[in-house]
Every structure is written in structure tokens, then in C-alpha cells.
Amino acid sequence: MLTPSAIGTAIAAHRIRERRRWHAIFLFLLIALVSFVLDVATGPSMLSPAAVVSSIFRIGDSDAMTDAIVMSLRLPMALMALVVGAALGAGGAQMQTLLNNPMASPYTLGMAAAAGFGAALSLYFGGFGLEPMISVPLGAFIFSMLAAAFLFALSAMRRVSGETIILGGIALLFLFQSLLSLLQFLSSPELAQQILFWLFGSLTKTTWPTLAITAGVTFVSCLILLGYSWKLAALRMGEARAASLGVNVSRLRIEVLAVVAIMTATATSFVGVIGFIGLVAPHIARMVVGEDQRFYLPMSLLAGAVMLSAASVLSKSIVPGALFPVGIITAIVGVPFLLWLIFARKRSL
């Protein structure tokens, strides 16, 4: 039987763990802010962090050229890196929790590849009579949601496990990548070059309106996902136990997948296919704060934002004056991490 002193000791230890988790979240928030300032400062015309802060907050005297570079060119891209990274990190975290599989992410489930194919298809057919700024993101969004609808159908079937949904997503990934390769093969060199934008992912076409749309959808989606925290925490104990606690597992899968699909489809429709953020960021969050959903989701969100923002800085720093697609940078970082994850899991078996 537990004594009052033992209970008090356990409560005190729990509060210490919670404070440490909050400290870790605030640390990642600080890192995200530093990376954001460096992202705005980095580019062909290097700016000092002080000049960036002065231009953003209108502190002191700043010249018109610096203001134009910061406010019109670099600030939307730097903010988009944070927002898209957060969307992919949060989406990957909830997918891994929902399917109880560390390999789940918007990329491995095929939604990102579907978005890339939808954008490429729109480019191939000339936008179907619409302006490219409208038709390309719209095509990416529609095909990403079609891929999500396939996953919804799998989730609604009886006796379908998380592993089956993962396999279905991988099948979609290979299908849409093959279709993308076919479009590249059939396209002219100029069109194939445009399609490469969606294959590698880039922040260069960010505008204030697209940033506002992506940020709004991500914010609302993350609030909704936080509302599922208790049900997802129960699901981590097993589907049978979650069902005994009153959780409708099939309905939960469909609802969470729908929110994640809308959030990630919106993000990828404007920046292209960016892999590994949704896979790696949740693992970083899990190692730092554990799987308590109150901390796990915010940390996954921040880890994804930090990763993509840092990748944006690196993409502009590797070769001065050149801009590498951020998708290449995230893949270079993500592949070694994925290999480590595979071998670490193998050793634990």
C-alpha cells in the first residue's frame, strides 16, 4: 500500500519531469527564433542579425534596400520554412501515434508524392486554362487529398491494422513517384525543369498570401489535433484498451487522418515535396519529452520548424550566391537518421 510520503514523492518527481519538458520546449522555441533570424539574414546580400531585427521591428534607422530585401523577399520565405516544418512535424507525430509505427509520415504514406504529381500534371496540361499560381497548388492539393481518401477507405475497413495502412501508403508513394517520372520523360526539357521544383521542394515561390493560407490552416489543424490528445494517449496503450475506454478507433483514425491530410496537403501544395521532416521531427520530440501528448505535439511542431528553417539556412550557405532546394538538404540529413532508426530497432528486437 502506498504511503502518503511515497505519493508525495511520486507527485514531486512528476512535476520535475514536467518542468524539464517545458524547459525543453522553450529551448527549441529559442532555437527556432535564432534560426529564423539567421534565415532572413542569409542570402546573396548578407545582412547582420541586428539589421534584420531592426528592419522587422522598425527599430532605429534602416535603409530602404535592406527593408525591401527583408520584408518583400526573405521574411515570407523564412516564415514559410517555420510554418511548413511545423505542419510536417505535427502531421508526422500524429500519424506515428495513430498507426503505432515509427515509419509513418506524410511522405511515407504517399500524400507528399501525390501532391507533387498533381502539381506536375497541372504544369504538363498548361494549368487547364487557369493561372499557374492557382492551378499548380490546386492540383497538388486535390491529388494529395485523393491519396488521403484512399487511406481513409483503408482505415474504415474492418480488421485493418496500422501496418496495412502503412503498406498502402508506401504503395501510393511508389505509384505517384512512377507517374512523376513518366511525366518527366514525356515533357520538354523546360517543363521537366519546372517539375523538378516539386520533386525537390523549394521555398522560393512563397508569397504573403500563400504564407497566410498555410499558416492559418496549420494553426487551426494543430488546435484540432490538440483536442484529440487524450484519445491518442489512450490509443498508445493499444487498440483494445483504447476501445475499452470508449475510444472509437476507426473513427479516430479517419478524423485525425483528415486533419493531417488537409494540413500537409496545403503545405506541400505551395512548397513542393519535402521529405523526412515528418519522419525525423517526431523521433526527436519523442527522445526529448516522451510521448505525453501535451508535450509531444508541441515539441514535434517545434522540431519540424527548426529542421526546415535550418535546412533553409544551409541551402543558401553551401555555395555563396546559389540556392539549393531545401528538399535535398532535408534528405541528406534524413537518410542517415532513417538508417540509424532501422538498425537501432533491429538491435532492440
C-alpha positions as CSV (number, residue, x, y, z in Angstrom):
1,M,0.0,0.0,0.0
2,L,1.3,3.4,-0.9
3,T,2.0,5.8,2.0
4,P,1.3,9.5,1.8
5,S,5.0,10.2,1.7
6,A,5.5,7.9,-1.3
7,I,2.6,9.5,-3.1
8,G,4.1,12.9,-2.4
9,T,7.5,11.8,-3.7
10,A,5.9,10.5,-6.9
11,I,4.0,13.7,-7.5
12,A,7.1,15.8,-6.9
13,A,9.1,13.7,-9.4
14,H,6.3,14.0,-11.9
15,R,6.3,17.8,-11.6
16,I,10.1,17.9,-12.0
17,R,9.7,15.9,-15.3
18,E,7.0,18.3,-16.5
19,R,9.2,21.3,-15.8
20,R,12.1,19.7,-17.7
21,R,9.8,19.1,-20.6
22,W,8.6,22.7,-20.6
23,H,12.2,23.9,-20.4
24,A,13.0,21.7,-23.5
25,I,10.1,23.2,-25.4
26,F,11.2,26.7,-24.6
27,L,14.7,25.9,-25.6
28,F,13.5,24.6,-29.0
29,L,11.4,27.8,-29.4
30,L,14.5,29.9,-28.8
31,I,16.5,27.8,-31.3
32,A,13.7,28.3,-33.8
33,L,13.8,32.1,-33.3
34,V,17.6,32.1,-33.8
35,S,17.3,30.0,-36.9
36,F,14.6,32.3,-38.2
37,V,16.8,35.4,-37.9
38,L,19.7,33.6,-39.5
39,D,17.4,32.5,-42.3
40,V,16.4,36.1,-43.0
41,A,20.0,37.3,-42.8
42,T,21.5,34.7,-45.1
43,G,21.5,35.1,-48.8
44,P,23.4,36.7,-51.7
45,S,23.3,40.0,-49.9
46,M,24.4,39.0,-46.4
47,L,22.8,41.0,-43.6
48,S,23.7,41.2,-39.9
49,P,21.2,39.8,-37.4
50,A,20.9,43.3,-35.9
51,A,19.9,44.7,-39.3
52,V,17.3,42.0,-39.7
53,V,15.7,42.7,-36.3
54,S,15.9,46.4,-36.9
55,S,14.1,46.1,-40.2
56,I,11.4,43.7,-39.0
57,F,10.5,45.7,-35.9
58,R,11.3,49.2,-37.4
59,I,13.9,49.9,-34.7
60,G,16.3,52.7,-35.4
61,D,17.3,53.8,-38.9
62,S,17.3,51.2,-41.6
63,D,17.9,51.8,-45.3
64,A,15.2,51.2,-48.0
65,M,17.3,48.5,-49.7
66,T,17.5,46.4,-46.5
67,D,13.8,46.8,-45.8
68,A,13.0,45.7,-49.4
69,I,15.2,42.6,-49.1
70,V,13.9,41.6,-45.7
71,M,10.2,42.4,-46.0
72,S,9.5,41.5,-49.6
73,L,11.9,38.6,-50.3
74,R,13.3,36.9,-47.3
75,L,10.8,37.3,-44.5
76,P,8.0,35.4,-46.2
77,M,10.3,32.5,-47.1
78,A,11.7,32.3,-43.6
79,L,8.3,32.3,-42.0
80,M,7.1,29.7,-44.5
81,A,10.0,27.4,-43.5
82,L,8.8,27.6,-39.9
83,V,5.2,27.0,-40.8
84,V,5.7,24.2,-43.2
85,G,8.2,22.5,-40.9
86,A,5.7,22.7,-38.1
87,A,2.9,21.3,-40.2
88,L,5.0,18.3,-41.4
89,G,6.4,17.7,-37.9
90,A,3.0,17.8,-36.2
91,G,1.5,15.7,-39.0
92,G,4.2,13.0,-38.7
93,A,3.8,12.9,-35.0
94,Q,0.1,12.2,-35.1
95,M,0.5,9.7,-37.9
96,Q,3.1,7.7,-35.9
97,T,0.9,7.8,-32.8
98,L,-2.3,6.9,-34.7
99,L,-0.7,4.0,-36.6
100,N,1.7,3.0,-33.8
101,N,4.5,2.9,-36.4
102,P,7.7,5.0,-36.3
103,M,7.9,4.9,-40.1
104,A,4.6,6.8,-40.6
105,S,4.8,10.4,-42.0
106,P,3.0,12.4,-44.8
107,Y,5.9,11.4,-47.1
108,T,6.0,7.7,-46.5
109,L,2.2,7.5,-46.7
110,G,2.3,8.9,-50.2
111,M,0.5,12.2,-49.7
112,A,3.5,14.3,-50.5
113,A,4.3,12.3,-53.7
114,A,0.6,12.7,-54.7
115,A,0.8,16.5,-54.2
116,G,4.0,16.6,-56.4
117,F,2.2,14.6,-59.1
118,G,-0.8,16.8,-59.0
119,A,1.3,19.9,-59.4
120,A,3.3,18.3,-62.3
121,L,0.1,17.2,-64.0
122,S,-1.2,20.7,-63.9
123,L,2.1,22.0,-65.4
124,Y,2.0,19.3,-68.1
125,F,-1.5,20.3,-69.3
126,G,-0.9,24.0,-69.1
127,G,-2.9,24.6,-65.9
128,F,-6.2,23.5,-67.5
129,G,-6.9,27.2,-68.5
130,L,-6.1,28.6,-65.1
131,E,-3.2,30.8,-64.0
132,P,-0.2,28.7,-62.8
133,M,-0.3,30.4,-59.4
134,I,-3.8,28.9,-58.9
135,S,-3.7,25.7,-61.0
136,V,-0.5,24.2,-59.6
137,P,-1.2,24.5,-55.9
138,L,-4.8,23.4,-56.6
139,G,-3.6,20.3,-58.5
140,A,-1.2,19.4,-55.7
141,F,-4.0,19.8,-53.1
142,I,-6.5,17.7,-55.0
143,F,-4.2,14.8,-55.6
144,S,-2.9,14.8,-52.0
145,M,-6.5,14.6,-50.8
146,L,-7.2,11.8,-53.2
147,A,-4.3,9.9,-51.7
148,A,-5.7,10.7,-48.3
149,A,-9.1,9.4,-49.4
150,F,-7.5,6.1,-50.2
151,L,-6.1,5.9,-46.7
152,F,-9.5,6.9,-45.3
153,A,-11.0,4.0,-47.1
154,L,-8.4,1.6,-45.7
155,S,-9.0,3.0,-42.2
156,A,-12.7,2.5,-42.4
157,M,-12.4,-1.2,-43.3
158,R,-12.8,-3.8,-40.5
159,R,-9.8,-5.6,-39.2
160,V,-7.4,-3.3,-40.9
161,S,-4.3,-2.7,-38.8
162,G,-1.9,0.2,-38.8
163,E,0.7,-1.9,-40.7
164,T,-1.8,-2.4,-43.5
165,I,-2.3,1.4,-43.8
166,I,1.4,1.9,-43.9
167,L,1.8,-0.6,-46.7
168,G,-1.0,1.1,-48.6
169,G,0.7,4.4,-48.2
170,I,4.1,3.0,-49.4
171,A,2.2,1.6,-52.5
172,L,0.9,5.1,-53.1
173,L,4.3,6.6,-52.7
174,F,5.8,4.3,-55.4
175,L,2.8,4.8,-57.7
176,F,2.9,8.6,-57.7
177,Q,6.7,8.7,-58.0
178,S,6.5,6.4,-61.0
179,L,3.8,8.7,-62.6
180,L,6.0,11.7,-61.9
181,S,8.9,10.0,-63.6
182,L,6.6,9.3,-66.6
183,L,5.6,12.9,-66.8
184,Q,9.3,14.0,-66.8
185,F,10.0,11.5,-69.5
186,L,7.2,12.9,-71.7
187,S,7.9,16.5,-71.0
188,S,10.1,19.0,-72.8
189,P,13.4,20.0,-71.1
190,E,11.8,23.3,-70.0
191,L,8.8,21.7,-68.5
192,A,10.9,18.9,-66.9
193,Q,12.9,21.7,-65.2
194,Q,9.7,23.1,-63.7
195,I,8.6,19.7,-62.5
196,L,11.9,19.3,-60.6
197,F,10.8,22.2,-58.3
198,W,8.0,19.9,-57.0
199,L,10.3,16.9,-56.7
200,F,12.9,18.7,-54.6
201,G,10.8,21.2,-52.7
202,S,11.6,24.9,-52.5
203,L,10.6,28.0,-50.6
204,T,11.4,30.4,-53.4
205,K,7.8,30.9,-54.7
206,T,6.5,31.9,-51.3
207,T,4.2,35.0,-51.2
208,W,2.4,36.7,-48.4
209,P,-1.0,35.3,-49.5
210,T,0.3,31.7,-49.7
211,L,2.0,32.1,-46.3
212,A,-1.2,33.4,-44.8
213,I,-3.2,30.4,-46.1
214,T,-0.6,27.8,-45.0
215,A,-0.2,29.4,-41.5
216,G,-4.0,29.7,-41.0
217,V,-4.6,26.0,-41.9
218,T,-1.7,24.8,-39.8
219,F,-2.8,26.8,-36.8
220,V,-6.4,25.5,-36.9
221,S,-5.3,22.0,-37.6
222,C,-2.9,21.9,-34.7
223,L,-5.6,23.2,-32.3
224,I,-7.9,20.4,-33.5
225,L,-5.1,17.8,-33.1
226,L,-4.5,19.0,-29.5
227,G,-8.2,18.3,-28.8
228,Y,-7.5,14.6,-29.7
229,S,-4.7,14.4,-27.1
230,W,-6.5,12.2,-24.6
231,K,-7.8,9.8,-27.2
232,L,-4.4,9.4,-28.9
233,A,-2.8,8.9,-25.5
234,A,-5.3,6.1,-24.8
235,L,-4.5,4.6,-28.3
236,R,-0.8,4.3,-27.3
237,M,-1.9,1.7,-24.7
238,G,-3.3,-0.5,-27.5
239,E,-6.4,-0.5,-29.6
240,A,-8.2,-2.9,-27.4
241,R,-7.6,-0.9,-24.2
242,A,-8.5,2.4,-26.1
243,A,-11.7,0.8,-27.2
244,S,-12.5,-0.3,-23.6
245,L,-12.0,3.4,-22.5
246,G,-14.7,4.4,-25.0
247,V,-12.5,5.4,-28.0
248,N,-13.8,4.6,-31.4
249,V,-10.5,3.7,-33.0
250,S,-11.8,3.6,-36.6
251,R,-13.5,7.0,-36.3
252,L,-10.4,8.4,-34.6
253,R,-8.2,7.2,-37.4
254,I,-10.4,8.8,-40.1
255,E,-10.8,12.1,-38.3
256,V,-7.1,12.5,-37.4
257,L,-6.0,11.5,-40.9
258,A,-8.4,14.0,-42.4
259,V,-7.0,16.9,-40.3
260,V,-3.4,15.8,-41.1
261,A,-4.1,15.4,-44.7
262,I,-5.6,18.9,-45.1
263,M,-2.7,20.4,-43.2
264,T,0.1,18.7,-45.1
265,A,-1.7,19.0,-48.5
266,T,-1.9,22.7,-48.0
267,A,1.8,23.0,-47.0
268,T,3.1,20.8,-49.9
269,S,0.9,22.5,-52.5
270,F,2.9,25.7,-52.1
271,V,6.4,24.4,-51.5
272,G,6.6,21.0,-53.2
273,V,7.7,17.6,-51.8
274,I,9.8,17.9,-48.7
275,G,10.6,14.5,-47.2
276,F,11.9,13.3,-43.9
277,I,10.8,16.3,-41.8
278,G,7.6,14.5,-40.8
279,L,9.6,11.3,-40.1
280,V,12.5,12.7,-38.2
281,A,11.0,15.5,-36.1
282,P,8.6,13.2,-34.1
283,H,11.5,11.0,-33.2
284,I,13.5,14.0,-31.9
285,A,10.4,15.1,-29.9
286,R,10.0,11.5,-28.5
287,M,13.6,11.4,-27.4
288,V,13.3,14.8,-25.6
289,V,9.9,14.9,-24.0
290,G,8.5,11.3,-24.3
291,E,5.0,10.6,-25.7
292,D,2.8,12.6,-23.4
293,Q,0.6,14.3,-26.0
294,R,0.6,17.6,-24.1
295,F,4.3,17.9,-24.8
296,Y,4.8,15.6,-27.7
297,L,2.8,17.5,-30.3
298,P,4.2,21.0,-29.5
299,M,7.8,19.6,-29.4
300,S,7.2,17.8,-32.8
301,L,5.9,21.0,-34.2
302,L,8.9,23.0,-33.0
303,A,11.4,20.3,-34.0
304,G,10.0,20.3,-37.6
305,A,10.1,24.1,-37.7
306,V,13.7,24.1,-36.5
307,M,14.8,21.4,-39.0
308,L,13.3,23.1,-42.1
309,S,14.4,26.6,-41.0
310,A,18.0,25.3,-40.5
311,A,17.8,23.5,-43.9
312,S,16.8,26.8,-45.5
313,V,19.9,28.5,-44.0
314,L,22.1,25.6,-45.2
315,S,20.6,25.8,-48.7
316,K,21.8,29.4,-49.0
317,S,25.1,28.8,-47.4
318,I,26.6,25.8,-49.2
319,V,27.6,27.7,-52.3
320,P,27.6,31.6,-51.9
321,G,25.1,33.1,-54.4
322,A,23.4,29.7,-55.2
323,L,20.2,28.4,-53.7
324,F,19.8,24.7,-53.2
325,P,16.3,23.2,-52.9
326,V,15.6,22.6,-49.2
327,G,14.3,19.1,-50.1
328,I,17.8,18.0,-51.0
329,I,19.1,19.3,-47.6
330,T,16.4,17.5,-45.6
331,A,17.1,14.3,-47.5
332,I,20.8,14.4,-46.8
333,V,20.1,14.8,-43.1
334,G,17.1,12.4,-43.1
335,V,18.6,9.4,-44.8
336,P,21.3,8.8,-42.2
337,F,18.8,9.2,-39.4
338,L,16.5,6.7,-41.1
339,L,19.3,4.2,-41.4
340,W,20.1,4.7,-37.7
341,L,16.5,4.2,-36.8
342,I,16.3,0.9,-38.7
343,F,19.5,-0.5,-37.1
344,A,18.5,0.7,-33.7
345,R,15.2,-1.0,-33.9
346,K,16.9,-4.2,-35.2
347,R,19.2,-4.2,-32.1
348,S,16.2,-3.8,-29.8
349,L,14.5,-6.9,-31.1
